[in-house]
Amino acid sequence: MKETDKQEVLFSKLVAYRRELHENPELSFKEFETTKRIRQWLKEEGITILDYPLEVGVIAEVSGAKPGPTIALRADIDALPIKEETNLPFASKNDGVMHACGHDFHTASILGSAILLQERKSELNGTVRIIFQPAEEVAQGAVAIDKAGVLEGVEAIFGMHNKPDLPVGTIGVREGSLMASVDRFEIDVIGVGGHAGIPNNSVDPIVAASQIVSALQTIVSRNISSFHNAVISVTRIQGGNTWNVIPEKVQLEGTVRTFQNEARELIPELMKRTSEGVASGFGAKADFRWYPYLPVVVNHAPFSQIMKETAEELGYTVVEASPSPAGEDFAFYQTKIPGFFVWMGVDGPQEWHHPAFMLKEEALPIAANYFADLSIKVLNQWK
């Protein structure tokens, strides 16, 4: 079969995979049917499936004709609790659940890479372990994969995220920080409740909380280095239950995003000090709680050149990837082994997590060929 014919067959297959996944999205750690589908598709291609203690998710492997190191490719498989508004003929059949972040694209693409690697085993000097990971959207899937022992013996890992604002055929590459760390905080502001008409007999936590929200913004502008990137967002304020009563407590909740570990380590203590100090000035108390969530996605610089070369040799366009303040649990893998994460252009009309999120399926074989070629090049050049 001619190469062009092979690529057409691959494209048709990947579109079918992607559309079936899109029609049947499943939430984090509930990807049971998705897991069955992936296993079936891999079996049909004769690709080895490894046995790990995972309820959801699939680990496959393609070993080359020659011995060598093991590297990994990773795709995430979960969807989001969003009601789809695309009007696609293959729109979600699971009401209120949607592949609004393109994980169906990631899964189908890496399935394509696995198929191509299986066909080109003779070119592999080593092994490619292929991780179809659950629960990326709740930032717990990579941890589960590691606990199951999947990373044992793996020397490096590679992955991607679709990028709606990049054209099909464009790959964004950036060494160093690409996606932000993600952390959550809660603050209980505790005052003394009372009559809204007699505020002098109370300690109003709403007033104190309002000032805390404003004061927290000065941490980035006045306490963090101007060479660092950080954002503090208060996203929930909850307090009181009627119009004429000053409540006893107000709850604040939000997120912090950083790109440098120094800022990430410094901010929690500054937030605690600020919230407690402002509350104390009003005669109230503040209970600050910090919940570490995800580290920064930091790309391993020595892989940067091969990431670019692979794309260029395939005729794709390489651009400097713009950093994103969104988080990705691929970052967890990079705390264990060297890794590299790229943007894959899909030319979509909406950003991630939008109910009308769509992408161009022409990007499927591009991603599949890219990661297949990358795997072969990395293993052949491994030192």
Sine and cosine of phi, psi and omega as CSV:
sin_phi,cos_phi,sin_psi,cos_psi,sin_omega,cos_omega
0.00,0.00,0.70,-0.71,0.03,-1.00
-0.90,0.44,0.44,-0.90,-0.01,-1.00
-0.87,0.49,-0.64,0.77,0.01,-1.00
-0.90,0.44,-0.63,0.78,0.04,-1.00
-0.92,0.40,-0.64,0.76,0.04,-1.00
-0.87,0.50,-0.67,0.74,-0.02,-1.00
-0.92,0.39,-0.58,0.82,0.04,-1.00
-0.92,0.39,-0.65,0.76,0.05,-1.00
-0.90,0.45,-0.69,0.72,0.02,-1.00
-0.88,0.48,-0.71,0.70,-0.01,-1.00
-0.85,0.52,-0.73,0.68,0.00,-1.00
-0.87,0.49,-0.65,0.76,-0.01,-1.00
-0.91,0.40,-0.70,0.71,-0.03,-1.00
-0.93,0.37,-0.60,0.80,0.08,-1.00
-0.88,0.48,-0.69,0.72,0.02,-1.00
-0.89,0.45,-0.68,0.73,0.06,-1.00
-0.85,0.52,-0.78,0.62,-0.09,-1.00
-0.88,0.48,-0.67,0.74,-0.04,-1.00
-0.94,0.35,-0.60,0.80,0.05,-1.00
-0.91,0.41,-0.65,0.76,0.07,-1.00
-0.90,0.43,-0.65,0.76,-0.03,-1.00
-0.90,0.43,-0.60,0.80,0.01,-1.00
-0.95,0.33,-0.38,0.93,-0.13,-0.99
-0.79,-0.61,0.85,0.53,-0.05,-1.00
-0.96,0.29,0.48,-0.88,0.03,-1.00
-0.69,-0.73,0.57,-0.82,-0.04,-1.00
-0.97,0.25,0.19,-0.98,-0.05,-1.00
-0.83,0.56,0.74,-0.67,-0.03,-1.00
0.91,0.42,0.19,0.98,0.10,-1.00
-0.86,-0.51,0.37,0.93,-0.11,-0.99
-0.99,0.11,0.77,0.64,-0.09,-1.00
-0.94,0.34,-0.74,0.67,0.00,-1.00
-0.95,0.33,-0.58,0.82,0.08,-1.00
-0.87,0.50,-0.69,0.73,0.03,-1.00
-0.87,0.50,-0.70,0.71,0.02,-1.00
-0.87,0.49,-0.68,0.73,-0.01,-1.00
-0.89,0.46,-0.73,0.69,-0.02,-1.00
-0.88,0.48,-0.71,0.71,0.02,-1.00
-0.86,0.51,-0.68,0.74,-0.01,-1.00
-0.90,0.44,-0.71,0.70,-0.01,-1.00
-0.89,0.45,-0.64,0.77,0.04,-1.00
-0.91,0.42,-0.68,0.74,0.02,-1.00
-0.88,0.48,-0.66,0.75,0.00,-1.00
-0.87,0.49,-0.46,0.89,0.00,-1.00
-1.00,-0.09,0.04,1.00,0.02,-1.00
0.95,0.30,0.40,0.92,-0.03,-1.00
-1.00,0.00,0.72,-0.69,-0.05,-1.00
-0.92,0.40,0.75,-0.66,0.09,-1.00
-0.96,-0.30,0.79,-0.61,-0.03,-1.00
-1.00,0.01,0.48,-0.88,-0.04,-1.00
-0.98,-0.17,0.95,-0.30,0.08,-1.00
-0.81,-0.58,0.41,-0.91,-0.02,-1.00
-0.97,0.25,0.96,0.28,-0.01,-1.00
-0.80,-0.60,0.78,-0.62,0.07,-1.00
-0.95,0.31,-0.61,0.79,0.03,-1.00
-0.72,-0.70,0.42,-0.91,-0.09,-1.00
0.99,-0.16,0.40,-0.92,-0.06,-1.00
-0.70,-0.72,0.65,-0.76,0.09,-1.00
-0.87,-0.50,0.85,-0.52,0.00,-1.00
-0.86,-0.50,0.15,-0.99,-0.04,-1.00
-0.44,-0.90,0.64,-0.77,0.12,-0.99
-0.84,-0.55,0.87,-0.49,-0.02,-1.00
-0.96,-0.28,0.67,-0.75,-0.04,-1.00
-0.99,0.16,0.09,-1.00,0.01,-1.00
-0.94,0.33,-0.43,0.90,-0.02,-1.00
-0.92,-0.38,0.57,-0.82,0.03,-1.00
-0.93,0.36,0.42,-0.91,0.01,-1.00
0.08,-1.00,-0.15,-0.99,-0.03,-1.00
-0.94,0.35,0.19,-0.98,0.08,-1.00
-0.93,-0.36,0.79,-0.62,0.12,-0.99
-0.87,-0.49,0.19,-0.98,-0.06,-1.00
-0.77,-0.64,0.55,-0.83,0.22,-0.98
-0.93,-0.38,0.62,-0.79,-0.04,-1.00
-0.79,-0.61,0.71,-0.70,0.16,-0.99
-0.78,-0.63,0.58,-0.81,0.07,-1.00
-0.99,-0.17,0.51,-0.86,-0.22,-0.98
-0.84,-0.54,-0.06,1.00,-0.11,-0.99
-1.00,0.00,0.29,-0.96,0.00,-1.00
-0.90,-0.44,-0.12,-0.99,-0.10,-0.99
-0.87,-0.49,0.43,-0.90,0.06,-1.00
-0.98,0.19,0.92,0.39,-0.05,-1.00
-0.78,-0.63,0.68,-0.74,0.05,-1.00
-0.99,0.14,0.84,-0.54,-0.11,-0.99
-0.95,0.32,0.65,-0.76,0.02,-1.00
-0.74,-0.67,0.63,0.78,-0.04,-1.00
-1.00,-0.05,-0.41,0.91,-0.10,-0.99
0.88,0.47,0.40,0.92,0.07,-1.00
-0.94,0.33,0.52,-0.86,0.05,-1.00
-0.91,0.42,-0.31,0.95,0.05,-1.00
-0.91,-0.41,0.57,0.82,0.02,-1.00
-0.90,0.44,0.29,-0.96,-0.05,-1.00
-0.81,0.58,0.72,-0.69,0.12,-0.99
-1.00,-0.02,-0.16,0.99,0.01,-1.00
-0.99,-0.15,0.99,-0.16,-0.11,-0.99
-0.84,0.55,0.78,-0.63,0.02,-1.00
1.00,0.10,0.05,1.00,0.05,-1.00
-0.79,-0.61,0.70,-0.72,-0.09,-1.00
-0.47,-0.88,0.56,-0.83,0.17,-0.99
-0.99,0.15,0.95,0.31,-0.06,-1.00
-1.00,0.01,0.09,1.00,0.05,-1.00
-0.85,-0.53,0.05,1.00,0.08,-1.00
0.98,0.18,0.35,0.94,0.02,-1.00
-0.93,0.38,-0.41,0.91,0.12,-0.99
-0.89,0.45,-0.61,0.79,0.08,-1.00
-0.91,0.43,-0.71,0.71,0.00,-1.00
-0.87,0.50,-0.72,0.69,-0.05,-1.00
-0.90,0.45,-0.75,0.66,-0.01,-1.00
-0.89,0.46,-0.65,0.76,-0.01,-1.00
-0.89,0.45,-0.73,0.68,-0.04,-1.00
-0.95,0.31,-0.49,0.87,0.20,-0.98
-0.85,0.52,-0.67,0.75,0.06,-1.00
-0.88,0.48,-0.66,0.75,0.05,-1.00
-0.88,0.48,-0.66,0.75,0.01,-1.00
-0.88,0.47,-0.68,0.74,0.03,-1.00
-0.88,0.48,-0.72,0.70,0.00,-1.00
-0.91,0.42,-0.65,0.76,0.01,-1.00
-0.92,0.40,-0.62,0.79,0.05,-1.00
-0.88,0.48,-0.61,0.79,0.02,-1.00
-0.95,0.30,-0.42,0.91,-0.10,-1.00
-0.91,-0.41,0.51,0.86,-0.05,-1.00
-0.82,0.57,-0.54,0.84,-0.04,-1.00
-0.90,0.44,-0.34,0.94,-0.01,-1.00
-1.00,0.00,-0.13,0.99,-0.10,-0.99
-1.00,0.02,0.82,-0.58,0.13,-0.99
-0.98,-0.21,0.93,0.37,-0.05,-1.00
0.59,-0.80,-0.43,-0.90,-0.12,-0.99
-0.75,-0.66,0.61,-0.79,0.10,-1.00
-0.91,-0.40,0.89,-0.45,0.08,-1.00
-1.00,-0.06,0.76,-0.65,-0.12,-0.99
-0.91,-0.41,0.88,-0.48,-0.12,-0.99
-0.96,-0.28,0.90,-0.43,0.14,-0.99
-0.98,-0.20,0.99,-0.11,-0.24,-0.97
-1.00,-0.06,0.73,-0.69,0.11,-0.99
-0.99,0.15,0.20,-0.98,0.32,-0.95
0.84,0.54,0.61,0.79,0.10,-0.99
-0.94,0.35,-0.58,0.81,-0.10,-0.99
-0.91,0.41,-0.34,0.94,0.06,-1.00
-0.95,-0.32,0.19,0.98,0.11,-0.99
0.85,0.52,0.53,0.85,0.01,-1.00
-0.85,-0.52,-0.21,0.98,-0.09,-1.00
-0.92,0.40,-0.68,0.73,-0.01,-1.00
-0.90,0.44,-0.60,0.80,0.05,-1.00
-0.89,0.46,-0.69,0.73,0.01,-1.00
-0.89,0.45,-0.65,0.76,0.03,-1.00
-0.88,0.48,-0.70,0.72,0.00,-1.00
-0.91,0.41,-0.69,0.73,0.00,-1.00
-0.88,0.47,-0.49,0.87,0.01,-1.00
-0.97,0.24,-0.11,0.99,0.04,-1.00
1.00,0.02,0.22,0.97,-0.08,-1.00
-0.91,0.41,-0.51,0.86,-0.06,-1.00
-0.99,0.14,-0.11,0.99,-0.02,-1.00
-0.89,0.46,0.81,-0.58,0.01,-1.00
1.00,0.09,-0.04,1.00,0.00,-1.00
-1.00,0.04,0.77,-0.64,-0.08,-1.00
-1.00,-0.03,-0.45,0.89,-0.03,-1.00
-0.32,-0.95,0.36,-0.93,-0.04,-1.00
-0.67,-0.74,0.56,-0.83,-0.07,-1.00
-0.72,-0.69,0.57,-0.82,0.00,-1.00
-0.37,-0.93,-0.02,-1.00,-0.04,-1.00
-0.48,-0.88,0.23,-0.97,0.27,-0.96
-0.71,-0.71,0.68,-0.73,0.10,-1.00
-0.87,0.50,0.48,-0.88,0.00,-1.00
-0.73,-0.68,0.96,-0.28,-0.07,-1.00
-0.89,0.46,-0.44,0.90,-0.06,-1.00
-1.00,-0.02,0.14,0.99,0.11,-0.99
-0.94,-0.35,0.66,-0.75,0.01,-1.00
-0.91,0.41,0.43,-0.90,0.12,-0.99
-0.86,0.51,0.71,-0.70,-0.04,-1.00
1.00,-0.08,0.04,1.00,0.03,-1.00
-0.92,-0.38,0.71,-0.70,0.01,-1.00
-0.84,-0.55,0.78,-0.62,0.01,-1.00
-1.00,-0.07,0.83,-0.55,-0.05,-1.00
-0.83,-0.56,0.72,-0.69,0.02,-1.00
-0.47,-0.88,0.81,-0.59,0.11,-0.99
-0.99,0.12,0.41,-0.91,-0.05,-1.00
0.99,0.13,-0.47,-0.88,-0.12,-0.99
-0.93,0.36,0.80,-0.60,0.02,-1.00
-0.89,-0.46,-0.68,0.73,0.00,-1.00
-0.78,-0.62,0.53,-0.85,-0.17,-0.99
-0.96,0.26,0.39,-0.92,0.25,-0.97
-0.93,0.36,0.43,-0.90,-0.02,-1.00
-0.76,-0.65,0.85,-0.53,0.05,-1.00
-0.71,-0.70,0.41,-0.91,-0.02,-1.00
-0.86,-0.51,0.52,-0.85,0.08,-1.00
-0.70,-0.71,0.40,-0.92,0.13,-0.99
-0.73,-0.69,0.61,-0.79,0.08,-1.00
-0.72,-0.69,0.85,-0.53,0.16,-0.99
-0.99,-0.10,0.87,-0.50,0.07,-1.00
-0.98,-0.19,0.90,-0.44,-0.15,-0.99
-0.93,-0.38,0.86,-0.52,0.02,-1.00
-0.86,-0.51,-0.56,-0.83,0.06,-1.00
-0.78,-0.62,0.89,-0.46,-0.03,-1.00
-0.95,0.31,0.24,-0.97,0.01,-1.00
0.09,-1.00,-0.23,-0.97,-0.04,-1.00
-0.97,0.22,0.75,-0.66,-0.03,-1.00
-0.90,0.43,-0.40,0.92,0.02,-1.00
-0.99,0.11,-0.17,0.98,-0.01,-1.00
-0.78,-0.63,0.89,0.46,-0.11,-0.99
-0.91,0.41,-0.35,0.94,-0.03,-1.00
-0.93,0.36,-0.28,0.96,0.05,-1.00
-1.00,-0.07,0.11,0.99,-0.01,-1.00
-0.82,-0.57,0.14,-0.99,0.22,-0.98
-0.87,-0.49,0.96,-0.26,-0.20,-0.98
-0.98,0.19,0.95,-0.32,-0.02,-1.00
-0.95,0.30,-0.32,0.95,0.03,-1.00
-0.94,0.35,-0.68,0.73,0.05,-1.00
-0.90,0.44,-0.71,0.70,0.01,-1.00
-0.89,0.46,-0.67,0.74,-0.01,-1.00
-0.90,0.43,-0.63,0.78,0.02,-1.00
-0.88,0.48,-0.66,0.75,0.02,-1.00
-0.94,0.35,-0.55,0.83,0.05,-1.00
-0.89,0.45,-0.68,0.74,0.01,-1.00
-0.84,0.54,-0.71,0.70,0.00,-1.00
-0.92,0.38,-0.67,0.74,-0.05,-1.00
-0.92,0.40,-0.56,0.83,-0.01,-1.00
-0.88,0.48,-0.50,0.87,-0.02,-1.00
-0.92,0.38,-0.39,0.92,0.00,-1.00
-0.96,0.27,-0.26,0.97,0.02,-1.00
-0.88,0.47,-0.72,0.69,0.01,-1.00
-0.93,0.37,-0.66,0.75,-0.10,-1.00
-0.98,0.18,-0.36,0.93,-0.12,-0.99
-0.78,-0.62,-0.21,0.98,-0.05,-1.00
-0.87,-0.49,-0.24,0.97,-0.01,-1.00
-0.96,-0.27,0.63,-0.78,0.00,-1.00
-0.81,0.58,0.64,-0.77,0.03,-1.00
-0.92,0.39,-0.19,0.98,0.06,-1.00
-1.00,-0.03,-0.01,1.00,0.03,-1.00
-0.96,-0.27,0.37,-0.93,0.01,-1.00
-0.91,-0.42,0.80,-0.59,0.00,-1.00
-0.40,-0.92,0.48,-0.88,0.11,-0.99
-0.61,-0.79,0.67,-0.74,0.08,-1.00
-0.89,-0.46,0.87,-0.49,-0.02,-1.00
-0.84,-0.55,0.85,-0.53,0.16,-0.99
-1.00,0.04,0.87,-0.49,-0.15,-0.99
-0.92,-0.40,-0.13,0.99,0.03,-1.00
-0.56,-0.83,0.77,-0.64,0.14,-0.99
-0.81,-0.59,0.83,-0.55,-0.05,-1.00
-0.68,-0.73,0.83,-0.56,0.01,-1.00
-0.11,-0.99,0.59,-0.81,0.02,-1.00
0.99,0.14,0.38,-0.93,0.03,-1.00
-0.63,-0.78,0.10,0.99,0.08,-1.00
-0.35,-0.94,0.15,-0.99,-0.21,-0.98
-0.99,0.14,-0.32,0.95,-0.12,-0.99
-0.86,-0.51,0.36,0.93,-0.01,-1.00
-0.78,-0.63,0.78,-0.62,0.14,-0.99
-0.98,0.19,0.85,-0.53,-0.06,-1.00
-0.96,0.26,0.22,-0.98,0.04,-1.00
-1.00,0.09,-0.49,0.87,-0.13,-0.99
-0.62,-0.79,0.56,-0.83,0.14,-0.99
-0.80,-0.59,0.68,-0.74,0.03,-1.00
-0.95,-0.30,0.72,-0.69,0.11,-0.99
-0.90,-0.44,0.59,-0.81,0.05,-1.00
-0.57,-0.82,0.48,-0.88,0.02,-1.00
-0.05,-1.00,-0.23,-0.97,-0.05,-1.00
-0.72,-0.70,0.44,-0.90,0.09,-1.00
-0.84,-0.55,0.73,-0.68,0.06,-1.00
-0.86,-0.51,0.73,-0.69,0.03,-1.00
-0.66,-0.75,0.32,-0.95,0.06,-1.00
-0.89,-0.45,-0.14,0.99,0.00,-1.00
-0.82,-0.57,0.67,-0.74,-0.03,-1.00
-0.89,0.46,-0.53,0.85,0.00,-1.00
-0.88,0.48,-0.69,0.72,0.01,-1.00
-0.92,0.38,-0.65,0.76,0.00,-1.00
-0.87,0.48,-0.62,0.79,0.00,-1.00
-0.96,0.28,-0.52,0.85,-0.08,-1.00
-0.99,0.16,-0.61,0.79,-0.18,-0.98
-0.88,0.48,-0.69,0.73,-0.04,-1.00
-0.84,0.55,-0.68,0.74,0.00,-1.00
-0.92,0.38,-0.61,0.79,0.05,-1.00
-0.91,0.41,-0.62,0.78,0.04,-1.00
-0.92,0.40,-0.66,0.75,0.02,-1.00
-0.89,0.46,-0.74,0.67,-0.01,-1.00
-0.88,0.47,-0.68,0.73,-0.03,-1.00
-0.92,0.40,-0.74,0.67,-0.04,-1.00
-0.91,0.42,-0.65,0.76,0.02,-1.00
-0.93,0.37,-0.63,0.77,-0.02,-1.00
-0.92,0.39,-0.70,0.71,0.01,-1.00
-0.91,0.42,-0.70,0.72,0.02,-1.00
-0.87,0.50,-0.68,0.73,0.00,-1.00
-0.88,0.47,-0.59,0.81,0.02,-1.00
-0.89,0.46,-0.40,0.92,0.04,-1.00
-0.99,-0.16,0.08,1.00,-0.03,-1.00
0.99,0.16,0.22,0.98,0.00,-1.00
-0.96,-0.27,0.00,-1.00,0.06,-1.00
-0.82,-0.57,0.45,-0.89,0.05,-1.00
-0.79,-0.61,0.78,-0.63,0.08,-1.00
-0.95,-0.30,0.96,-0.28,-0.07,-1.00
-0.99,-0.14,0.74,-0.67,0.03,-1.00
-0.76,-0.65,0.69,-0.73,-0.08,-1.00
-0.86,-0.51,0.74,-0.67,-0.03,-1.00
-0.84,-0.55,0.98,-0.17,0.05,-1.00
-0.88,0.47,0.67,-0.74,-0.13,-0.99
-0.85,-0.53,-0.93,0.38,-0.04,-1.00
-0.68,-0.73,0.64,-0.77,0.13,-0.99
-0.98,0.21,0.02,-1.00,0.02,-1.00
-0.96,0.26,0.62,-0.78,0.18,-0.98
-0.97,0.23,0.93,-0.36,-0.04,-1.00
-0.87,-0.48,0.93,-0.38,-0.05,-1.00
-0.98,0.18,0.71,-0.71,-0.06,-1.00
-0.95,0.32,0.93,-0.36,-0.14,-0.99
-0.81,0.59,-0.65,0.76,-0.03,-1.00
-0.87,0.49,-0.31,0.95,0.03,-1.00
-1.00,0.04,-0.16,0.99,-0.14,-0.99
-0.83,0.55,-0.71,0.71,-0.07,-1.00
-0.92,0.40,-0.68,0.73,-0.03,-1.00
-0.94,0.34,-0.49,0.87,0.07,-1.00
-0.89,0.45,-0.67,0.74,0.01,-1.00
-0.95,0.31,-0.72,0.69,-0.05,-1.00
-0.86,0.50,-0.66,0.75,-0.02,-1.00
-0.87,0.49,-0.71,0.70,0.01,-1.00
-0.90,0.44,-0.71,0.71,-0.04,-1.00
-0.90,0.43,-0.63,0.77,0.00,-1.00
-0.92,0.40,-0.44,0.90,0.05,-1.00
-1.00,0.06,-0.05,1.00,0.01,-1.00
1.00,0.05,0.26,0.96,0.01,-1.00
-1.00,0.01,0.32,-0.95,0.03,-1.00
-1.00,-0.03,0.74,-0.67,0.03,-1.00
-0.95,-0.30,0.76,-0.64,0.07,-1.00
-0.79,-0.61,0.34,-0.94,0.11,-0.99
-0.94,0.33,0.87,-0.50,-0.05,-1.00
-0.93,0.36,0.74,-0.67,0.08,-1.00
-0.98,0.18,0.75,-0.66,0.03,-1.00
-0.89,0.45,0.48,-0.88,0.02,-1.00
-0.83,-0.56,0.69,-0.73,0.07,-1.00
-0.98,0.22,0.00,1.00,0.14,-0.99
-0.95,0.31,0.32,-0.95,-0.02,-1.00
-0.95,-0.31,0.28,-0.96,-0.03,-1.00
-0.47,-0.88,0.78,-0.62,-0.05,-1.00
-0.98,0.19,0.05,1.00,0.24,-0.97
-0.83,0.55,-0.46,0.89,0.02,-1.00
-0.84,0.54,-0.54,0.84,-0.01,-1.00
-0.89,0.45,-0.66,0.75,0.04,-1.00
-0.86,0.51,-0.62,0.79,-0.07,-1.00
-0.95,0.32,-0.21,0.98,0.14,-0.99
-0.99,0.15,-0.22,0.97,-0.04,-1.00
-0.97,-0.24,-0.68,0.73,-0.05,-1.00
-0.61,-0.79,0.35,-0.94,0.06,-1.00
-0.88,0.48,0.59,-0.81,0.00,-1.00
-0.45,-0.89,0.26,-0.97,0.03,-1.00
-0.58,-0.82,0.69,-0.72,-0.09,-1.00
-0.80,-0.60,0.76,-0.66,-0.05,-1.00
-0.84,-0.54,0.30,-0.95,0.18,-0.98
-1.00,-0.01,0.69,-0.72,0.06,-1.00
-0.91,-0.42,0.89,-0.45,-0.05,-1.00
-0.91,0.42,0.77,-0.64,0.01,-1.00
-0.77,-0.64,-0.05,1.00,0.13,-0.99
0.79,0.61,0.85,0.53,-0.02,-1.00
-0.99,-0.15,0.40,-0.91,-0.04,-1.00
-0.99,0.17,-0.33,0.94,-0.06,-1.00
-0.78,-0.63,0.37,-0.93,0.02,-1.00
-0.98,0.19,0.21,-0.98,0.05,-1.00
-0.78,0.62,0.52,-0.85,0.11,-0.99
0.95,0.32,0.23,0.97,0.06,-1.00
-1.00,-0.02,0.63,-0.78,-0.02,-1.00
-0.90,0.44,-0.27,0.96,0.05,-1.00
-0.95,-0.31,0.38,0.92,0.00,-1.00
-0.87,0.50,0.78,-0.63,0.07,-1.00
-0.60,-0.80,0.25,-0.97,0.03,-1.00
-0.52,-0.85,0.25,-0.97,0.01,-1.00
-1.00,-0.02,0.84,-0.55,-0.08,-1.00
-0.93,0.36,-0.23,0.97,0.08,-1.00
-0.87,0.50,-0.30,0.95,0.02,-1.00
-0.98,0.21,-0.26,0.97,-0.05,-1.00
-0.86,0.52,-0.82,0.57,-0.01,-1.00
-0.93,0.38,-0.43,0.90,0.04,-1.00
-0.90,0.44,-0.75,0.66,0.02,-1.00
-0.91,0.41,-0.66,0.75,-0.02,-1.00
-0.88,0.48,-0.74,0.67,0.00,-1.00
-0.92,0.39,-0.60,0.80,-0.03,-1.00
-0.88,0.48,-0.76,0.65,-0.09,-1.00
-0.97,0.24,-0.44,0.90,0.12,-0.99
-0.92,0.39,-0.76,0.65,0.02,-1.00
-0.89,0.45,-0.65,0.76,0.01,-1.00
-0.86,0.51,-0.71,0.71,-0.02,-1.00
-0.86,0.50,-0.71,0.71,0.00,-1.00
-0.89,0.45,-0.70,0.72,-0.02,-1.00
-0.91,0.41,-0.69,0.72,-0.02,-1.00
-0.88,0.48,-0.73,0.68,-0.03,-1.00
-0.92,0.39,-0.62,0.79,-0.01,-1.00
-0.94,0.34,-0.41,0.91,-0.01,-1.00
-0.98,-0.21,0.06,1.00,-0.10,-1.00
-0.89,0.45,0.69,-0.72,0.04,-1.00
-0.86,-0.51,0.00,0.00,0.00,0.00
